[in-house]
Amino acid sequence: MRYVESHRRQTYRRIVENASLGLRQNGTKGISVVGLMKLAGLTHGGFYNHFGSRAELVGEAIAFAMDQMVARWKNLANKKANGERFEALIADYLSPRHRDNAKQGCALPALAADVARSGPSERRALASKLEEMIEVLAELIPDEAPQEARQIATGAIATMVGSIVLSRAVGTGKLSDSILETGRLTAEGRVRKPPRRAVEAIDCKKS
């Protein structure tokens, strides 16, 4: 019995993981249930043994992809000094490597537009994991109150996602590279402003 349950969990994860890769490459509307199961090397006959609907699988696949990105961010942050972590994550995200590897990249630039036109379960899955991504980035912003750090992190993610979307849309030439670089500088600029205490000190000197 334990073997049967273990095998079922392994099969479930196999389907979700392969669906996650396929959806990031082809979009949420580009693959049928038959195609999603085929990605895992399975027939569609067993689909409903694991999922109540296609939307449920899409939601799980989105969550899986975003969990991968959060894990990558945490791993990268742990390898950097405190003052370097935020910018290191931005540079890693807005890189040619990420631009050219949608299949294994962040789910947001690959799937957000599709999810906006999908059902509530897919939107809830994306929104829940986006909250986690915002919190991870916000924790890496020094000299800011929690609310301000969250606002900065949210703006940075919006800039990063938009930059990846546009850079992929125009190909891999100079314009694409320029979009990545400009997006990186813009996102980094959000945390490069002088700390509030430093601004107050400057104002005191002027008065």
KAWO-V874352 format. One line per field, one symbol per residue. burial: # if it has 24 or more other ideal C-beta (glycine too) atoms within 12 Angstrom, else .. A space follows every 10 residues. Layout:
burial=???
This chain:
burial=.......... .#.####### #####.##.. #.#.###.## ......#..# #..####### ########## .##..##... ....###### ######.##. .##.###### ##.##..#.. ##..##..## .###.##### #..#....#. .######### #####.##.. .....#..## ..##..##.# #......... .......
